[in-house]
Amino acid sequence: MRGLLASSIGVTCAAALALPLTSPAVAARPVSPAAVRPAAGAEALGGTQSLPLAPLASRDRTLAPVAEQGLPRRDVRHFSLVGVIWDDPDTVLHGRVQVRTRAAGTDTWSLWQDLETHNDDAADPGTAERTSGRVHGATAPLWVGDSDGVEVRVRAEADRRTEDTARGSRTATTTGPLPAGLRLELVDPGESAPEPARQDGAAGAPQRAVAPGSAPRSAPTADPAEVLAAMDASAANADLADLGATEIPALDRQQTEQELFALRAGELTGQQRVKPYIGPRPRIVTRHGWGADEGLRERKFVYTKKVKAAFVHHTASGNGYSCTQAASLIRGIYRYHVKSMGWRDIGYNFLVDKCGNIYEGRAGGVAKPVLGAHTLGFNSNSMGIAVLGSYGSKKPPAAVTQAIARLAAWKLGLHGANPKGKTYLKSGGGNLYPKGKKVRLNVISGHRDGFATECPGWQLYRKLGSTRTTAARLQGR
């Protein structure tokens, strides 16, 4: 019963009997607080400024004051990621959200930039994460780089239609109300990630985002609960890497097959024992590697039964980041998901930057079936892979699709899934499929296959066919 809540420090008696929380390999490794304790003498871990929006005086006399809200240009503390949230997560913002920002320490303001208003990554309806009372509606976050000034405007969508009257036809304009409780969220991701080993270069080859053996910079002191949370997150990968590791190294095919037998010996089918179709394990930057503040998330891990499918996303956060900034961007998204949107942890199981580096997402162990919040209605028995950036009109670099294929070939191979195949998932409820409906999906699907959304962007979505083929080839099929 892996769908139960579990903590790697302590569980109830019933959960302890039902859940194989700790493998023999984990138990054999001593857990040293020093292995994952944040390093001293470093920068702050970041923060969030939450500013309420107010009605703006509109030059369009057809708009009521409640149909346009915003924030006049103002100075603020440093931030790098911006989003807008509102009270009810089930309310859709029908309209346009735009921001412009000032680069820190300059008088240079950006042009107006649009935020994606339909942020469809979410926990399933009825789950504890969705019904916690802390969840908000939200735009997708936008990465703007180090900034210290901001201006925002939110305008409701106007519906113009022609009406016939006794005196002829006339054009009537109506607007729906904006969601209640609109707030601007300005996220400072902090400086807790290690310095990258080298700058991003050509798109063809993945770059190292974390220097091997380096320890993340973090706050000078750490709360004991945060230290324990960091130990939890690192121990969840103890079968794959040393505690406190900043990365899980790549393996060749033979090593990966040996690891598969060690990790899932009692769960493999006869076919898997004879011919384990699994891709070589790729290099994965851990949460410790990208500098996750483990004190933000909920302590418990939540697991589903297995991984039958992978949903590919883009973060819709823009492409204006360098790969040396990817860890900061992930920390910003993490803080936005938890502190602004009210989720228990970052929503995605994995993230990929535009240089092809792969990052651990939601805590609980990269080889385990961690329940995410990425595809509303289809989070159970699946994983979410989010590409950092926006790929509606921009083509993804080859390094991105190669990284998705390598990750999918390995993780799906752990559970015997064929990347070129089909599978059935039961809907938890969404805008495409009602709750309880069994839906036949590609084993590697786009977000839009399970939910009516533009995600993962057309240019990335159209690459999924070749990604499936590559992943299957990497598995030896």
Secondary structure as UniProt FT lines:
FT   TURN            2..3
FT   STRAND          5..6
FT   HELIX           13..18
FT   HELIX           24..28
FT   HELIX           33..36
FT   STRAND          47..52
FT   STRAND          54..55
FT   TURN            61..62
FT   HELIX           65..67
FT   STRAND          68..86
FT   TURN            89..90
FT   STRAND          95..103
FT   TURN            104..105
FT   STRAND          113..115
FT   TURN            125..126
FT   TURN            128..131
FT   STRAND          137..138
FT   STRAND          142..156
FT   STRAND          158..165
FT   TURN            166..167
FT   STRAND          168..175
FT   STRAND          183..188
FT   TURN            203..204
FT   TURN            212..213
FT   HELIX           224..235
FT   TURN            236..240
FT   TURN            243..244
FT   STRAND          247..248
FT   HELIX           253..264
FT   HELIX           265..267
FT   HELIX           270..274
FT   STRAND          284..285
FT   HELIX           287..290
FT   TURN            294..295
FT   STRAND          301..303
FT   STRAND          309..314
FT   HELIX           323..325
FT   HELIX           326..335
FT   HELIX           336..340
FT   STRAND          350..352
FT   TURN            354..355
FT   STRAND          358..360
FT   TURN            366..367
FT   TURN            376..377
FT   TURN            380..381
FT   STRAND          382..387
FT   HELIX           398..414
FT   TURN            415..416
FT   TURN            419..420
FT   STRAND          422..426
FT   TURN            435..436
FT   STRAND          438..442
FT   STRAND          444..446
FT   HELIX           447..449
FT   TURN            455..456
FT   HELIX           458..461
FT   TURN            462..463
FT   HELIX           464..474
FT   TURN            475..476
//
